[in-house]
Amino acid sequence: MRNFTEEEREAIREDLLETGREVVGTYGFQKTTVSDITEPVGIAKGTFYHFFDSKSDYFLELISREHDRRFDRIEDELEDVTDATEGLERLFSTWARETEDGFFSEADTEDLMRSYDRQPGRDERDPEYERFVSRLRPILDALRERTDEEFPDLSAGQLGYLLEELETIVHFGDHPHDTEIDGWTGSVLYDLHIPALARGLTAD
């Protein structure tokens, strides 16, 4: 492999991640190979490992970037919210919809890691979790500041746990958007579960 300049390395790394997002969206995690990722970028398969230690590291980075996209959308969605219940409901709904629409919405992260070359160690998971929480913290603080005393005593870590649980429900739950119950038609997840969760967290 020839030596790349720092600028070239950054550009190739970005191309690999953007290409991977498209390829994984088409084939899914388990069927995507390193060659599927490197060929459109124009580098050899072996060169991939000069940018990422393993496929697991690469996919974890894809997941982190997808979370960042979700957080950006959540920030936009909450920009004008001044009511705590409405804010939490929008936050949960946005996260759920982004999970449904996301390129890895049908893949469970733990199954994904088991499918490839190794499980990430605790020393790797903890920094990734802290990165996740660090993105949540300013969103939560801004929402708390705008809603003042109405906002529940909820930490970024606790909110992160709720979002992970919500993601699991979206991945594995049966939640059609046109459920009929006693004359009512709607989404059990978006019209019942999420509003109930938001109201429960803000109840006196």
C-alpha positions as CSV (number, residue, x, y, z in Angstrom):
1,M,0.0,0.0,0.0
2,R,1.4,3.4,-0.9
3,N,1.6,6.0,1.8
4,F,-1.5,8.3,1.9
5,T,-1.3,11.9,3.0
6,E,-3.4,12.7,6.1
7,E,-5.9,14.5,3.8
8,E,-6.2,11.4,1.6
9,R,-6.6,9.1,4.7
10,E,-9.5,11.3,6.0
11,A,-11.1,11.3,2.6
12,I,-10.8,7.5,2.1
13,R,-12.1,6.8,5.6
14,E,-15.1,9.0,5.0
15,D,-15.7,7.3,1.6
16,L,-15.6,3.9,3.3
17,L,-18.1,4.9,5.9
18,E,-20.5,6.5,3.4
19,T,-20.2,3.5,1.0
20,G,-20.8,1.1,3.9
21,R,-24.0,2.9,4.9
22,E,-25.3,2.4,1.3
23,V,-24.1,-1.2,1.1
24,V,-25.4,-2.2,4.5
25,G,-28.7,-0.6,3.7
26,T,-29.0,-2.9,0.6
27,Y,-27.5,-6.2,1.9
28,G,-27.7,-5.9,5.7
29,F,-24.9,-6.4,8.1
30,Q,-24.4,-10.1,7.9
31,K,-24.2,-10.3,4.0
32,T,-21.9,-7.2,3.6
33,T,-18.3,-8.1,3.0
34,V,-15.2,-6.0,3.2
35,S,-14.9,-6.2,-0.6
36,D,-18.4,-4.8,-0.9
37,I,-17.1,-1.8,1.0
38,T,-13.7,-1.3,-0.6
39,E,-14.4,-1.9,-4.3
40,P,-16.6,1.2,-4.8
41,V,-13.9,3.3,-3.0
42,G,-11.2,1.9,-5.3
43,I,-8.9,0.4,-2.6
44,A,-7.7,-3.1,-2.0
45,K,-9.4,-5.3,0.6
46,G,-6.3,-5.5,2.7
47,T,-6.0,-1.7,2.7
48,F,-9.3,-1.6,4.6
49,Y,-7.4,-2.8,7.7
50,H,-5.2,0.3,7.6
51,F,-8.2,2.3,8.4
52,F,-10.2,0.0,10.7
53,D,-8.8,-2.8,13.0
54,S,-11.7,-5.1,12.1
55,K,-15.1,-5.3,10.6
56,S,-16.6,-5.1,14.1
57,D,-14.8,-1.8,14.7
58,Y,-16.1,-0.5,11.3
59,F,-19.7,-1.5,12.0
60,L,-19.5,0.1,15.5
61,E,-18.4,3.3,13.8
62,L,-21.3,3.1,11.4
63,I,-23.7,2.6,14.3
64,S,-22.2,5.6,16.1
65,R,-22.5,7.8,13.1
66,E,-26.1,6.7,12.6
67,H,-26.8,7.6,16.3
68,D,-25.3,11.0,15.6
69,R,-27.7,11.5,12.7
70,R,-30.6,10.7,15.0
71,F,-29.4,13.1,17.6
72,D,-29.1,15.8,15.0
73,R,-32.7,15.2,14.0
74,I,-33.9,15.1,17.6
75,E,-32.2,18.5,18.2
76,D,-34.1,19.9,15.2
77,E,-37.4,18.4,16.4
78,L,-37.1,19.8,19.9
79,E,-35.9,23.3,18.9
80,D,-39.2,25.0,19.7
81,V,-40.6,22.8,22.5
82,T,-41.4,24.4,25.9
83,D,-43.6,21.6,27.4
84,A,-41.8,18.7,29.1
85,T,-44.3,16.1,28.1
86,E,-44.4,17.2,24.5
87,G,-40.6,17.3,24.4
88,L,-40.2,13.8,25.7
89,E,-42.9,12.5,23.4
90,R,-41.2,14.1,20.4
91,L,-37.9,12.8,21.5
92,F,-39.1,9.2,21.9
93,S,-41.1,9.3,18.7
94,T,-38.2,10.7,16.6
95,W,-35.9,8.1,18.0
96,A,-38.4,5.3,17.2
97,R,-39.1,6.5,13.7
98,E,-35.3,6.9,13.0
99,T,-34.8,3.4,14.3
100,E,-37.6,2.1,11.9
101,D,-36.1,4.0,9.0
102,G,-32.4,3.4,9.9
103,F,-30.2,1.2,7.8
104,F,-29.6,-1.2,10.7
105,S,-33.2,-1.2,12.1
106,E,-33.5,-5.0,11.7
107,A,-30.1,-5.9,13.2
108,D,-29.5,-6.5,16.8
109,T,-26.1,-5.1,17.8
110,E,-25.1,-8.1,20.0
111,D,-26.1,-10.6,17.3
112,L,-24.1,-8.5,14.8
113,M,-21.0,-8.6,16.9
114,R,-21.3,-12.4,17.4
115,S,-21.6,-12.8,13.7
116,Y,-18.2,-11.3,13.0
117,D,-14.7,-11.7,14.2
118,R,-14.9,-10.8,17.9
119,Q,-17.0,-9.3,20.7
120,P,-16.0,-5.7,21.7
121,G,-14.4,-5.7,25.1
122,R,-15.6,-3.8,28.1
123,D,-12.9,-1.2,27.6
124,E,-14.4,-0.5,24.1
125,R,-18.1,-0.6,25.1
126,D,-17.7,1.9,27.9
127,P,-16.2,4.7,25.8
128,E,-18.8,4.1,23.2
129,Y,-21.6,4.2,25.8
130,E,-20.1,7.4,27.2
131,R,-20.0,8.9,23.7
132,F,-23.7,8.0,23.3
133,V,-24.6,9.6,26.7
134,S,-22.4,12.7,25.9
135,R,-24.6,13.4,22.9
136,L,-27.8,13.0,24.9
137,R,-26.6,15.2,27.8
138,P,-26.8,18.6,26.0
139,I,-30.1,17.7,24.4
140,L,-31.5,16.8,27.8
141,D,-30.1,19.9,29.4
142,A,-31.5,22.2,26.7
143,L,-34.9,20.6,27.0
144,R,-34.8,20.9,30.8
145,E,-33.9,24.6,30.6
146,R,-36.7,25.4,28.2
147,T,-39.4,23.5,30.2
148,D,-38.0,24.7,33.6
149,E,-39.6,23.0,36.7
150,E,-41.9,20.7,34.7
151,F,-39.0,18.5,33.6
152,P,-38.5,15.2,35.5
153,D,-35.4,14.3,37.4
154,L,-34.0,12.2,34.6
155,S,-30.3,11.7,33.9
156,A,-28.7,11.3,30.4
157,G,-27.8,7.7,31.3
158,Q,-31.4,6.9,32.3
159,L,-32.7,8.5,29.1
160,G,-30.1,6.5,27.1
161,Y,-31.4,3.3,28.7
162,L,-35.0,4.2,27.8
163,L,-34.0,4.9,24.2
164,E,-32.2,1.5,24.0
165,E,-35.3,-0.2,25.3
166,L,-37.4,1.6,22.8
167,E,-35.1,0.6,20.0
168,T,-35.5,-3.1,21.1
169,I,-39.3,-2.7,20.9
170,V,-39.1,-1.2,17.4
171,H,-36.7,-4.0,16.3
172,F,-38.6,-6.9,17.7
173,G,-42.1,-5.7,18.5
174,D,-45.3,-6.1,16.5
175,H,-46.5,-2.5,16.2
176,P,-48.6,-1.9,13.1
177,H,-49.7,1.7,12.5
178,D,-53.4,0.9,11.9
179,T,-54.3,-1.2,14.9
180,E,-58.0,-1.3,15.7
181,I,-59.0,-1.6,19.4
182,D,-62.6,-1.0,20.5
183,G,-63.4,1.4,17.7
184,W,-60.0,3.2,18.0
185,T,-57.5,3.0,15.1
186,G,-53.9,4.1,15.4
187,S,-50.4,3.1,16.2
188,V,-50.0,1.3,19.6
189,L,-46.4,2.4,19.7
190,Y,-46.8,6.1,18.7
191,D,-50.3,6.8,19.9
192,L,-50.4,4.8,23.1
193,H,-47.0,3.6,24.4
194,I,-44.9,6.7,23.8
195,P,-47.4,9.2,25.0
196,A,-48.0,7.1,28.1
197,L,-44.2,6.9,28.8
198,A,-43.8,10.7,28.4
199,R,-46.8,11.4,30.6
200,G,-45.6,8.9,33.2
201,L,-42.2,10.5,33.4
202,T,-43.6,14.0,33.9
203,A,-46.4,13.1,36.3
204,D,-46.3,14.7,39.7
